[in-house]
Amino acid sequence: MLAKLSTRPPVRRRVVTGAVGLALLSAGLPAAVAADGDLDRFYDQKIKWSACKSTDMPKDLQCGKITVPVDYAEPDKGSLDLALARYRGTGDPRGSVVLNFGGPGGSGVLGLAHAGKEFMGLTDEYDVVSFDPRGVGRSSPVSCGTQATGQALKATGGEDMSDPREVLTRLREVAAECAAHSGPVLPHIGTVNVARDLDVLREVLGNKKLNYLGFSYGTRLASVYAAQFPERVGRLVLDGVDTLTEPLAEQGLASVRGQQLALEHFLTWCTKDLACPFGRDPRGARELAVKLVASLDENPVPTGLGHEFTGQDLAGAMAQGLYSREMWPLLQRALSQLMEDGETRGVEAFATGGVTLPAPQRENDPLVDEEDVPLDNLPAALMAVNCADDPDRPAAEQVTRDLSRLRAAYEKASPVFGRYRLAQVLMCHGRPKGTDYIREEVKNVDTPKMLLVGTRGDPATPYRWTVETAERLGSSAVVLDNRGEGHTGYGSSDCVHRKVDDFLLYGSLPSSGSSCGSEEDFRE
């Protein structure tokens, strides 16, 4: 809701990940997959690169697009364009490395625009490319309407959750609103299809093998790609590794616990500063944070965009701001503005992932194609992809039975984030059942070695997920243990950054189980 990437701290290196929803819920593998010949026109296309003319884009960033089928089972029945961005390699690059910044719902174009300096070392050998996955950003963005997501959060996060039937009714209404606002891409939005798009992109970029660096949700995409196209895997790096098997409710609890721990660390840090809006006592600060969320749910604050900012909105904003210690000063400032002046713009930027541009600044953006990116695209895409990737659809009777127990468990794990995360877990109710391909088929991949980076203090993707996913993928997986804090390691650890670059540039892998030490300081 705020312009530009106002949540981006002025540090030497930081990776922007849209990992707000990993602990939540991708379209199913088509029953009939089109023969390769039916896809020739997509694999044979050429990209027309040109300068990104938007005033928000770096001058040396190039933009383009490719076309992919909406439905790979019936490629002649509609197509969509995927927005691309790249930094050209220096000299004579030997190919491309593709980045995915996470989410699901994160814009790769904006991620590369705002965090491109992080990856300049890779331009010694590669063009550095990213893209908006289908349904995201400038690639046929999905939407639920400006009010639908808020209504669902209210239904699952408010006191009326005591009536499970009302909750389920509202969730079905939200699902219908999302279908009405999203168009034909929605039934085909999941990771299985994004992986097929990624293979089209690989070929169109002129690469026999895919070289790839994915963060958070981007690790799920890499795993699915490796299972679908093992013979086309080059050098794959997975940083902040997602689970492939854990049930949604357990994923949600893992996320809640991680976010609560990160909040406590943030508040302890904040209370050492005289300017901390939560005071000087860490215990009192934790109590005040709970009260702040509750008070905003009872009395939302009006915003300049014509809607109200609630406690659940604040929970989502703080969850975003806690992904990296480097963002803590900005989060503290935004919370101070909210608590002292009632100013919501700072926390709203965090609530949207800090990458949503307001309509007046998007009017001349050539990638929009006369159509603005909906303000709710990030949460709408997050829900759509996670639901499409999830094969579980408990019957209404089971949800009704489990609702009180789940709410108690989530609120016990975190009185600040519990309801917010539970709402996201429940969002799949009323949507079609997703694919079981990821859970059943993405395992024991026969590919070259892949590098998996797990961070011990990661609030979104617990380190155990790295170990579990490595075991599931089989002997191809090599684990790097980052003994630090924050979500993902590439942008906060010199050691991780160096080892990832060495692998992507030279094929040099660390031994599995090697570590990067926690003695490294976070850069301000």
RALIN-V404151 format. One record per backbone hydrogen bond with DSSP energy under -1.0 kcal/mol. CO is the residue of the C=O (numbers start at 1). NH is the residue of the N-H. If there is no record, write none. Layout:
CO/NH ; CO/NH
//
This chain:
5/8 ; 9/11 ; 19/22 ; 21/24 ; 26/435 ; 35/38 ; 36/39 ; 37/40 ; 39/42 ; 39/43 ; 40/44 ; 50/63 ; 54/57 ; 58/61 ; 61/52 ; 62/86 ; 63/50 ; 64/84 ; 66/82 ; 68/80 ; 72/34 ; 74/77 ; 78/70 ; 80/68 ; 82/66 ; 83/132 ; 84/64 ; 85/130 ; 86/62 ; 87/128 ; 95/127 ; 97/129 ; 98/213 ; 100/215 ; 101/18 ; 102/106 ; 103/21 ; 107/111 ; 108/112 ; 109/113 ; 110/114 ; 111/115 ; 115/118 ; 116/119 ; 117/120 ; 119/122 ; 121/124 ; 122/125 ; 122/126 ; 123/90 ; 125/94 ; 127/97 ; 128/87 ; 129/99 ; 130/85 ; 133/136 ; 135/142 ; 136/139 ; 139/135 ; 147/151 ; 148/152 ; 149/153 ; 150/154 ; 151/155 ; 152/156 ; 153/157 ; 154/158 ; 158/161 ; 159/162 ; 160/163 ; 163/167 ; 164/168 ; 165/169 ; 166/170 ; 167/171 ; 168/172 ; 169/173 ; 170/174 ; 171/175 ; 172/176 ; 173/177 ; 174/178 ; 175/179 ; 176/180 ; 177/181 ; 178/182 ; 183/186 ; 185/188 ; 186/189 ; 190/194 ; 191/195 ; 192/196 ; 193/197 ; 194/198 ; 195/199 ; 196/200 ; 197/201 ; 198/202 ; 199/203 ; 200/204 ; 201/205 ; 202/207 ; 203/206 ; 210/234 ; 211/98 ; 212/237 ; 213/100 ; 214/239 ; 215/218 ; 216/219 ; 217/220 ; 217/221 ; 218/222 ; 219/223 ; 220/224 ; 221/225 ; 222/226 ; 223/227 ; 224/228 ; 225/229 ; 229/232 ; 230/233 ; 232/210 ; 235/212 ; 236/451 ; 237/214 ; 238/453 ; 239/216 ; 247/251 ; 248/252 ; 249/253 ; 250/254 ; 251/255 ; 252/256 ; 253/257 ; 254/258 ; 255/259 ; 256/260 ; 257/261 ; 258/262 ; 259/263 ; 260/264 ; 261/265 ; 262/266 ; 263/267 ; 264/268 ; 265/269 ; 266/270 ; 267/271 ; 269/272 ; 270/273 ; 273/276 ; 276/279 ; 281/285 ; 282/286 ; 283/287 ; 284/288 ; 285/289 ; 286/290 ; 287/291 ; 288/292 ; 289/293 ; 290/294 ; 291/295 ; 292/296 ; 293/297 ; 294/298 ; 295/299 ; 301/309 ; 303/306 ; 307/303 ; 309/301 ; 310/314 ; 311/315 ; 312/316 ; 313/317 ; 314/318 ; 315/319 ; 316/320 ; 317/321 ; 318/322 ; 320/323 ; 323/487 ; 324/327 ; 325/328 ; 327/331 ; 328/332 ; 329/333 ; 330/334 ; 331/335 ; 332/336 ; 333/337 ; 334/338 ; 335/339 ; 336/340 ; 337/341 ; 337/343 ; 338/342 ; 344/348 ; 345/349 ; 346/350 ; 347/351 ; 348/352 ; 349/354 ; 350/353 ; 358/361 ; 359/362 ; 362/365 ; 365/368 ; 374/377 ; 376/380 ; 377/381 ; 378/382 ; 379/383 ; 380/384 ; 381/385 ; 382/386 ; 383/387 ; 384/388 ; 385/389 ; 387/390 ; 388/435 ; 390/434 ; 395/399 ; 396/400 ; 397/401 ; 398/402 ; 399/403 ; 402/406 ; 403/407 ; 404/408 ; 405/409 ; 406/410 ; 407/411 ; 408/412 ; 409/413 ; 410/414 ; 414/418 ; 417/421 ; 418/422 ; 419/423 ; 420/424 ; 421/425 ; 422/426 ; 426/429 ; 428/431 ; 436/440 ; 437/441 ; 441/443 ; 450/478 ; 451/238 ; 452/480 ; 453/240 ; 454/482 ; 455/458 ; 457/486 ; 462/465 ; 463/467 ; 464/468 ; 465/469 ; 466/470 ; 467/471 ; 468/472 ; 469/473 ; 470/474 ; 472/444 ; 473/445 ; 474/477 ; 476/450 ; 478/452 ; 479/513 ; 480/454 ; 481/516 ; 482/456 ; 482/484 ; 484/457 ; 489/492 ; 489/493 ; 493/497 ; 494/498 ; 495/499 ; 496/500 ; 497/501 ; 498/502 ; 499/503 ; 500/504 ; 501/505 ; 502/506 ; 502/508 ; 503/507 ; 511/514 ; 514/481 ; 516/483
//
